Amino acid sequence: MRHAAAAGDTIVPNARFEEGLTGWTVPGGEKSATVVGAEAEAGAPAGRALRLAADEAATGGGAGTFAESARVPAGPGRTYYAYAACRPERDTGGAVALRFYDGAGRPLAAEAAAVPPMRAGAGMADGGWRTIAAAATAPEGTAALAVVLRADPLPAGGDVRFGDVRVTAKHTALGAQVTNATIHAAAVGRDAAGRATVYAVADGSAGCCARLVAIDPNDGSTVGVWELPGAAGGWSAVAANDGSVYAGSYENGLLYRYVPGEPDITVVGKPREGEMFVYGLAAGAGSEIYGGTYPGAMLFRYSPDEGFAQLGPAPLQPGESYVRDVAFDAERGAVYAGIGSHASLKRLDARTGAVTDWLAEELRGEQFVYDVNVAAGKLFVRATPSCRTYVCGLEGDESGLPAVEATIDGVHSLGVSPEYDGGVYYGGSGGLWRYDVAARRSEPTGVADAMTLDQFVVRLDDQTNFPGYTLVGIGSANGRTRLTKYNAATGKLASLELSFPEAPANLVSIVHGPDSRLYTSGFLVGGHGVYTPMRDDETVQRRGVMQSENMAELDGKLYFGVYPGARLYEYDPGKPWTADRGGDNPRLLFALKDEEQDRPFGMAADGGKLYVGTVSGYGKLGGALTVYDPASGTFDFYRHAVPNQSLIALACRDGIVYAGSSIWGGIGIEPSETEAKLLRFDSATREFAVLSLPVPGLKAVTALAWATGGLLWGMAEGYLFGFDPQSRTFVHFEEAFPDVKYGERFVWRDATLLEAADGRLYGTVGGRYVFRFDPAGRRIETIRDDGGKFLAEDDYGHLYYVVGTELYRLVP
């Protein structure tokens, strides 16, 4: 079932009368209409107000005064809704209506109003502002519409004020909300003429392929862009010794090859069926490269002559999912593979194929060996979550394992640079740092904000300012990518913001904010879109906060639950957003990383408290419920409320919190439980009760919502259920969507439910269905079955959902 959605908002020119009567037609002109200020009035709309006289003597009696907007494009057969802020005086009446016109400018039908003229005193005080509305279906031949504002004539006179006119079609596609130009992998190679070139993998998204971008390190210019067909992004890139450039992608798990001078990219293929990510590409001997995969934790070799070869067992470490990075030691013919979600390091002899455990004792207990580099005769191993880099020898000691010679704390770049000026360089606290190999110590270079996620050593054209070889770093932050050049001999620094095109980001959450705007968050690199209902010309992006797994409103503030580290941010929309400039709005309240929590999917507010449900970190079981009190700035933390399960959906009322669980914990560990639960928490007594679902074997409860009548409704896989909190029994349990079933791969979010202004429940499930449910009649109606995730409602009663990178609006 597909819906023909209007493309973008229908915006009436001068809808807030900030340009006087420009664009509006008013019979009688200034005798019957003036534009006045409204900012100081309680509840007044943004902008200025149109005042229409309702005095029969002034208007000549008859039908009263009206103002008609400029015409805007419209289509036949489509239902449109018009809204206006209205403030009548005395017993005057105000109405909004729609008029339709054909392509020649002829009116097609009488204006139609869905709401009768509003009278002062009918549910509001004299002089108060409220929203009035009209709806009509455009007749055949419609090419344009106009909005009409009308004041009824009355013998006693008076006037009606109007402001903030808005229009929408019943179903509207609002486009991408978050975009970025972000890279997660880069390599240095040569172009067809032999010039040094940086090759970076720029993120894509649903419907927008990732790209391999060639950058001239001398001036930062883009000298080539090639799409990576089917790739959403890439975490690895390398230049092989034969000059070929390779990129590894997600979530299609492909390897791509580019030969400088050739017009196109070659899709090499998958290292193995079932792999979704290609990680850690490293150049080997000749034309060979090495790499790792997720979720099969496979180490592979590829060459154009021999194709793919699996090296060692798969998974390389039993029970693990990631080979996260790979390095090659040409002198010893050794391949090193970093593994997670329980840190492991393997050494493979490239000649014999023998695999040896190479994890030093000091690294045990880490989650990931995240980066591995062979440089300056040492093995540099960065582990997470500590972000500590271990400097190891390349030969084993008497125990057969490498000796840890030093540790470097706070390494935030993706590993370290090749050897340069007697050391290696890395991104750390405050900017660029140098590790002196001989002295075994680190020191800051004084170069701040170098953004060096990947570092290379390059000979530049400008040998005056950058003599010999120069350290070149590239990295992304806040949706922007920067290239930095640093010459150790001269101390010369240059930093260039790169200008390759941004790509829309997949949207992962949506919420109605306390400022009546809709907030969305972008996948992986974060960034938040801020959309004003029916005014897509005012959409803005806010950067500086990473991926919000969920968001919630409480007492005029907006809270972001951010991955990684289960961080909670508080945003005051009444103040400027400053996080993208190092400011504290939004401000970080706390993080649950030390509590082994990572992803805050469940969020709900009640009674001045914010409740957060989380998924545990990589390789860990046991999510948590966290209760945050903004008044005191403190939080209570309850882990394993449902033993060994994550808490991913919350609903709360009158101090009672319900949470839906998922059997899965962090990536990299198998569930120990087999069935999801419904959790009840009494915030006053701090007592928990774990309730089983009526149908056995369901693996996750992904949505909970209250509805009129006092029942709690939820979704567990394709089942819709109703729960009576008084009797603590399930009174409805229906398999509404039989094709929505969860398999072996983790599920932390899926369905959404909310009770809309019309008293019905609306939901999404399976990434496919948008539906409505009548709790009284227990009837389900599918609105859309070709895509839809998440839900939010605006002040007009409109519903918003997400398809990939785009936001959609539906008038119920």
N, C-alpha and C positions, 0 to 999 in steps of 0.2 A: 504494500500500500504506500503510494507516494503522494506527496503534496507539492503542488506548484507554489513554491514560496516566492514572495516578492523579493527582489534583490535590493537590499538596503532600505533605509528609512525614507518615508515620504515627508519631506520637511517643507512646511509653508514658509515662504520668505517673510522676514520681519515678524516672526511669530510671537516675539515678546515686545513689540512696539518700541524697540530701542531707537528706531529711525523714524519716529512719529507715525504718520499715516502712509508712509511709503509702501506701495504694494497692496494697499487696501482701498477698496471702492466704497464710499459712503454717500448715499443720496442725501443731499442737504448739506454736505461738507461740514465745516466747522460749526455750523448752527446746531447740529445734532451730535457731533462727535469731536472729542478732544483726547489728547494723550496726556496722562498725568503720571506723576511718580507714585510708586507703591511700596518702596523699599521699607519704609518705617512702619507699615501697617502689620499687625499680627497676622501670621499665616499668609502673607502676601507672596505671590509668585515671583520668580526671578525676572528682572527687567523692569519695564514700565507697564502701565495699564491703559486700555482703551475705555473711555467713558462715553456711553451712549445715552442720550437723553430719552426719558420715557414720558415726557410731558406732552399730552395731546395737543395743547395749544402750540407748543414749539414745533411739533412734528407734523402738524396738520391732520392729526387723527389717523384713522385707517389702520394699517397693519403694523404701525410702529416703526422704529428705526432699526437699521441693520447695517452691518459692515461685511463686505465680501473680500476674501483674500485673493491674492494672485493665484492663478491656476498652476497646478503641478501635474506631472504625468500620472496617469492611472490606467488600469486595464479592465476590460469588460469581464463580467462574471465574478469579479473579486469583491469580497466584502471588506468595507473600510470602516474604521472607527475614528471619530474625531473627539478631542477632549479640549476643554478650556477651563481655566480658573475663572470663577465668577463670584462677584460680590454685589448683590442687589441692595437697594435702599428702600425703606418703607415696604410697600406692598407691590413693588415692581417685580417683574419676572424677567429672567434671562434664559436664553436657549442657544445651543449650538446645533448646526445642521450641515449637511453635505449637499453640494450641487455637482452634477456631472455634465460634461461637454464633449461633443464629438470633435473630430479633427479640424472641422471648419469653424469651431468656436460656438456652435449652436447648443443651447441647453437641451438635455435629453430627458430629464425627468424632474418632477417637483422635488424640492429638498425633503429629506426624510430625517426625522429625529427619533432616536431610540428612547429618549427620556423626555418627559413633558417639561415645560418651563418651570423653573424652580422658584418658589416663593420664599421670601424672608419669613422666618418664624416656623417654617416647616423643618423642624429638626436642627435649627441653627439660630443663633442670635442675629439680630439686625446688624448689618454691616460686616458680617463674617464672610470669609472666603471658603469656597468649597469647589470641588471639581464636578463639572457637568459633562455629559457625553452624548454622542449620537452615533448611529450605525446605519449603513445602507449598503446594498449590493449594487455595484455599477452595472447599468443596463448595456445591452449590445450596442456596439459602436462607440463606447466610451474611450476617449483619449486623454482626458484630463479631469481633475476635480478641483473644487474650491470649497473652502470652509466659510460658513455664514454664521455670524454672531448677531443675535437679535434681542432687542429690548421691547417688551410689551408696552403699548401706550396706556396711560392711566390718567384720569382727570386730576388726581392729586399731584401728578408730576413725580419727579425723582429721576434717578438715573441708575444705570447698571454698569459695573466695571468688569472688564474681561482682561485676561492675560494668559501668557504661556500656552499658546495653542499648539496642540500636537495631533499627529495623525499616524495611524498604522493600518496595514492590511492585516487580515486574520492570521496569516502565516508569513513570516519575514525571515529571510536569511541575512544576518548582520555581518557576516564575514569574519576574517581573522581578528583576534583581539590582542594577541601577543606575537611579536616578531623578534628575531634576533639574528645576528651574524656571529655565530659562536663556533669555535673549533675545539675538538678534543684530541686531535692528533696532527702532527706535522713532521716533515722530514726535509733534509736538504739534499739536493741532487744537482743535476746539470740540465740545461735546455739543449735543443738540437745543435746550437752553436758552441756548446761547452761552457756557457756562462752559469755561475752559481745561481740556483733558483730554489726558493722555499716552496714546497708543495704541502698545502694544508687541506684537511678534510672539513668542509663546512657543513653544519647540520642541515638536515631537511626535516620533513614531517609527513603526515598523511597527505598524499596528493602532491607533494613537492620533494623531489629527489635530493639527496645529499649531493654535494659537488666537490670535485677535486679542483682546487684553486692554485694556480701558479703565481708566485709573487716574486718580484725583483727585490732582493734585499737592499739594493742601493738606494732606491727611492720609495719602496713600499707599493709600487704600482702593480696592479693585477695584469698579468701578461697572458693568462689563459684560464678558461673555466670549462670543465667537462662534467656532465651529469654522471652520477653513479646509479644506473637504472635499478629501481626497487629499493634503494638504501635509504633508511631514515637518518643515518649519521654514521660516524666511524670513530673508533677508539684507537686506531693504529694506522701507521704509515711508515714506509721505509723506501730508501733508494738502494737497490741491489748493486752489486759491484759491476754488473754489465750495463748500468745506466738506467734500467727499467725502474719505474716508480710503482709501488704497490700500495693499495689501501684496503683495509679490512673493515667490514660494515656490520651494522645492526639494523633491524632485528632479523634481516634475511640471511645473515651469516655467510656472506659471500666475500671472495677475494677478487679484487679488480687490479688490472695491470695497464699502465700507460707507458708507452715508449716515446720519449721526446722526439718531436718531429712528425709523429703520426697524428692524423686528424681526430681519432676516436679512442675511447677507452675500450679495453677488452674485458669482458666478464669471464674471469678464469673459472669460477664455480665455487662450490662448497668443499671445505676440507672433508666433511662427512655429513651425510643426511642427518637432520635433526639438530644441527648446530645453528645457533641464532646470533652469536657474536663472534667476531674474529678479533683477537687481542694480540698485543705485544709483538708485532712484526719486527724481525731482526735480520740483517743481512748476514749471509753465511759466505762460504767459499764460492768463487765464480758467480754463476747466475742463481745460486740457491738462496732461498730465504727460509726463515723459521717463524712459527707463530703458535698461538694457543687459542682455545675456544671456550665458549659457554653455550649450553649447560653440560657438555660432555667431558669437560676438563681434559681435552685432547692436546697433545703436543704434535705438531706436524712440520714436515719439510715440503717445500715446493720448488720445482725448477721447470722452466719451459720445456725441457727435453723429457723429463721423467714424470711430470705431474705431481700429484699429492702423494705423500707417504706418511703413514702414522708412525710415530716414534714412541716406543714404550707402550705400556698398557693405557687403555682409556676407560675410565678416568685414570690420569697419571698417578693420582693419590686416591685410594679407595674412599668412597663416600663423598668426594668433593665434586664441585660443579665448575670451578674456574681454573683455567691456566691464564693468569691475568697479565703476565709479562714474560718476555723471553729476551735473553742476551746471548751473544756468541763470542767466545774467546778464540780468536783465530790462531794464536800461538800454540794453544794446547788442544785445539780441535774440540772444545767443550761447549755444550749448550746448557744454559741455566734457565729453569722454568719456575716462576713464582706462582704459588697456588693459594686459593681461598675456597671456602669461607673460614677454614681453620688453617692458619698459616703453615705452609710447607714449602720447601725449596728442593728441587731436584737438579742433579747434574747428569747430563747425558754425554757419553763419549760418542762424538759424531762418526768415528771410524768403526767402532765395535758395536754401537747401539746399547752398551751397558748403561743402566740407570742406577744412580747412587743418591741416597738421601743426603742432602747438603745443608740442612737447616741447623744453624748454630743453636746451642742451648738457650742463648739469650733471647731468641725470637719466639720461643714456645709460649703460647698464650695469646699471641697476636691473632687477628682475624685473617689478614691478607698479607702475603708478600706481594705488594702492589706494583713496585717498580724494581727492575734489576738492570744494572749497568756495569759493563766492564770498561774501566777507564784508569789511566795512570798506573797500570799494573795492579789494580785492586778490583774487588767485587763490591759494588755499592748496592745495598739491599734496603729499600724503603718499605716499612711495614705500617699497616693501619690496624686499629684506629689511633695508635700512638703518634703517627707521622714522624717516627724516628727512623733515621737511616743508619744502618750498621755497616761499617767499613771493615771488610774481611779480606783475608789473603786468598789467593787463587789456588793454593795448595792446602791439603788437609794436614792437621797436626797429628799427634800420636793417637787421638781418638778417631781419626779418619774424617773429622769435620773441619770446616774452615775456622780459623781463629779470628775472633772479633778484635780488631786493633783499636777501634775508636767508635764512638756513636755521635751522631749529629741530630740534635733535636729540632723540631719545628720546620721540617722540610715540606714546603707546600707545592713545589713544582713537581712535574712528572719525572722524577729521578734527577740525575745530575748531568752536567755537560760533559762532552769529551774533555780530555786534558787540555788545559790552556794556561799559560803563564805559571807552570809549576803546580797547578792545582786543578780542582774542578769547581764549577759554579752552580748555584741553585737558588731558587726562590724561597726566601724565608721571611721571618717577621720583619716588616718594614721595608722589604725590597730585596736586592741582590746580595748574596753572600758568597764568599770564597772559602773553600776548604783547602788548606795547605797540606799536601800529602806527606811531605817530609816531616813537618812539624806536628802533624796530627792535630791540628786545631782549626777552628772556623773563625772568620772575622767578617764584619760587614764591609761592603765596598763603599757605602755612602750613597749608592744609587737606589733611590726610593721608587716604589711602585713600578718595578721593572716588568711585571706581568710575565715573567719568564716561565711559562708552563713547559715549553720545550726549548732546548738551547743547542746551538750549533756553532762551529768555528768556521768562519768564512773569510776569504780574501776579497775585500771590497774594491771598487774602482777608485774611490777617493783615498789615495795613499798618503795624502797630506795630513788629514785629520784622523784617518784610520789606517795607520801604517801596518804592514805585515798582515797578521790575521786578527780578526775581530770576533768577539762573542756576539752572536745574534740570537735573540730570544723572541718567541711569539707566544701569545696567550690571550685569553678572553676573560672579560669580567663585565658584569652588568649589561650583557647583550652586545658588547662591542669588542673588537679584536685589535690588538696593538702589536706592532713590531718594534723591538728595542735593540739598539746597537751600542756596544760598550767596548772600547779599546783600552786594554790594561796599560799599554805603553804611554798613551797620552792622557788617559782619564776621560777622553771625549765620550759623550753620551748623546744619542739621538733617539727620540721615541716618535713613532708615526702611527696614527690611527688609520687602519686599513678600511677601504671603502667598498669591499665587494658586497653584493646585494644581500639584504636580509631575507630570511625565510620565515613563514608563519610557524608558530609552535603549536603542537598538540596541546589542547586544554585538558587539565586534570581535575579542576574543581571550580565551583561557582557558588557565590553567595550574594544575597541582598544586603548591602551595607547600611550603616546607620545614617548615611547621607543620601539614601534613596537611590544610589547607583548600584550597578551590578559589577562585581569583582570576579575576574577569572584569573587562574594561574597557569603558567606555561610549564610544560614537561621539561625535566632535567635541569635546565639552566635557570628556571624560574622566570621572574618578571611577571607583572600583573597588569591585566587590562582593566580599565575603569570605564564603564559604559553608562551613559545617561539615557534612560528610556525614551525611545522615539527621537533621539538626537544623536545619530551616529557621527555627525560632524563634530561632536564634542568628545569623542573617545580619546583617551590618553593612555599611555603606558607608564607604569611605575617600575623602576629597576632598583636593584640593591637587596632584594629578598629572594631567596632561592625557592624551589618548587614547594608550593603549599599543597599538601595532601588533602587538607580541608581548611575551612575558615568558618568563623562564627562571630555573631554580633552580640554584644552585651553592654548595656548601659552607655550607649553612644560611642563605644569603642569597637574596633574590628580586630579580631585575633587571627593570626596565621599560624597554622600547625605545619612546620617546615621540616622537610627531609634534606640532608641527613642529620642524625643526632637528635631527632625529636625535639626540635627547638620551637619555643612559643614566643611569638612577637605580638606586641600591642601597638595598634595604630590609632591615632586620633585624627579623624578626617577633618576636624575643624582647624588643623594646623598644616603647614606645608609639609609635603613628603620630602624628606632629606636623606633617606637611607642611601640613595645613589651618590651622595656627595659626602659620605662619611658621617652623616648626622644620626640622630637617635629617634627619628619618627619615620617608620616604626622602630620601636626599641625592643631589644632582646630581653625577655623576662627571665627565662631559664632554658636549659637544655637537659635532656634525660640520657645523654650519651653515656655518662658514667653509671647509669642504671641499666645499661645494655638495651636501651630502647632507641628506635630509629625512625619509625614512620607513624605520625599522628593522624590516622584516618578517621577516628571517631571524635566528633566535637559537638557539644551541645551546652546551652546555658540555661540556668534556672536559679531563681532566688538569690541573685547577685554572685553566683559562683559559676565558674567555667569548668566543664568536665571534659577530659581528654582521654581517649582510648588509643593505645599504641600497639604497634607490631615490634617485636624484639629485633635486635641487631643481627647482622650476618652470622649464620651458624649457631644461633641461639633460639631456644624456645622460651615462651613465657612473656606474653604482653602484660600491659598494666592499665589500671585506671588511675588517673591523676586528677585531683580536685584543686583548682587554683582559686584563691580568694583575692580579688583585686584590692579590696579594702586594706588588707594586711600585707599584701605582696608575698604571701607564703603559699605553699602547696603541700598537700598530702599525697603520698604515693603508695599504691597498692599493686604489687606484682602478683602474678599467678592467681588473680581473683577467679578466673577459670583456669585450672591447672594446665600449664604447657600450651595454652592457646592465646591467640591475639584478640584484642577487643577493637572492632572496626566500625561498629554502628552504635550510636547513642540516641536516646530520647529520655527527657526528664520532665517531671512535673511534680510540684508540691514536695520537693525534697527527695523524691524517689527517682532513682536513675535505673534505666534498663539499658543493657548493652548486649549486642549480638557479637558472637565470637566466630573466629576462623580457626580451623585446626592447624593451619600453617603458621610457623614462626618466621624467622629471618631466612633469607635465601642461603642455601647450603647446608640445610639440615632437614631430615625427613620428619614429618609429624609423628608424635608418639600417641596422639589421640585419633579417633576415627569419626567422631560426631561433634558438630557444633552445638553450642548451648545458648540459652537466653539467661542473662545474669540480671538479678535484682539487687540494688544497693540502696539501703536506707541511710541517707547522709546524716541523719540525726543520731542514730544508734550505731552507725558504721557497721551494720550487719549485712552480710552477703547471703544470697540464696541462688544456687545454680539450678536452672530448670531445664529439663530435657524436652526436645521437640517430639511431637506425636509421631512423625515419620522418621524411622531410623536411617542412619547413613548420610544425612545431609551434612555438608562439609563447611558451610559458612552462612551466617545470617548477615546480610549485607545492607539492610535498610530497616529502619524503625521510624514510626511517626504516630502521633496521637491524632484522633479524629473526634468530631462531635459525637457525643454519646458515651465518651469515656473509655472506649476501647483503644488498645495499642495495636497497631497494624505493623506487619513486617514482611520481609521477603527472605526466603531461604532457598537458594538456587531458583528454580522456577515456581516455587510454592508461595502463595500469598496467604498469610495467616492473620487471624484476629485473636487477641489475648485480653481476657478480662482481668484487670489488676485487683479487683475485689475478691473474686473467687480463686484467682491465680490459676485459671484454666484456659485452654485454647478453645475458643468457641467457633472458630472458622479455620479450616486448613485445606486449601484448594490448590491443586497443581494447575495453575493458570497458564503457564508457559512450559509445556512438556519438553521442548527442545533445549531449555536452559538447564544444563547439568554440568557440574564441575568434575574435571578429570583429575589427573595427577599433578598438574602444574598449579602453583600457589594462586589463591584468589584472596585478595585483601579488600577489594572493592568491586562492586558491580551495580546493584540496584540502588535507586533513590525513591523515596516516598515523601509526599507532602500533602497536607490538607490545604486546598486553595480557598479563595474567598467565596467561591460558589458552593462550599460545603462538601465537595467531593474530593476524594483522594486522587492524586495524579502520581504517576511513577514511570521509571525507566528500568529496563533490565536486559541483560544479555548483550549490551552494546548495540541492540537492535530495536527494541520495542519502546514506544512511548504510549502510555495507556491511561485511561481514567477508570475509576472504580467508585460505584455508588454504595457506601457502607450500609444504607438502609435496605436497598433492594438486593444487595450482594451481586451486582452485575458489573462485568468488566467489558470495556470497549477499547479496542486497539485503535489508536490515533495514527500511529506510524509504525511500520515494521521493517524499515530499511535503514535504520540508524538512529541512535539517540542515547546520550548519557547525561547523568546529573540533572538536577532541577533546582530552580529558584523562582520566586514570585516577586513582582514589583508592586509598587503602591497602587497601580491601576488594576491589579488582578491578572496581569499577563504572566504567562509562564515562559521560562527560558531553559533551553537545554543545549547540549553540545553534540556536534558531529565532527570528529577529528579536530581540525584547527578552527572551526567556525562556530559562532554562537547563533542560535535560532530563537525566534519569539513566536509564541502561539497565544492567540486570544481564545480562551476556552469557550 
